[in-house]
Amino acid sequence: FAKQFNQEKTVFSNLAGAKGACKTCGGTGVVVFGSESQSQIILPCKDCRGTGFSNSLLKFTIAQKSIQDILNMTIDEGIVFFSNVDKGILAILQNAQKLLLGHLQIGEKTQKLSGGENIRIKLMTALSSNKQVIGIDEPFKGLNNEEIYTVSLSLNERAKKGKTIIVADHEESAQKYFINRIVLINDNGVLTGKD
């Protein structure tokens, strides 16, 4: 948005004090009634619909979508939208989808995510880095066999590009999906792998 409309990045930021932050909630997306010593009621901000962004940003649109519209999209919906808008963003969203995160909203708060979802977001970041050796703790947490297979495909894709991946997980059945350069550490601390 900042590049498209030749604006400062702070115009499109909801961080406290940024130009794009909602004035009602200060960019938090919530309004708190009461104090810490009393019981508190925390409600989504009615002005920004919980995004933390100023309504003045609604006038800035890309392909008829405001920043709030995009933040409310799921990753799956974002893939459809960005396929004709921005190939760089599209690639990031496709990587998230490969790790079974397509159901998440683009602007979803991290504290609302499950442990497994948080781990896969960290995994996505690690896999896109320039590091050649990557350690991952429990990427299969809470996944069924089909989902384990899908996440393993993404790991294999990176291993084929030369990365060495070390996985610490209780799910030893994932080993059968791994190719070379992926090592699984099981509950007994035994390294198994194909390298």
Helices and strands as residue ranges (DSSP letters): G 9-12, E 30-33, E 41-44, G 55-59, H 67-71, H 75-82, H 87-98, G 110-112, H 115-127, E 133-137, H 145-160, E 164-168, G 172-177, E 182-185, E 191-193
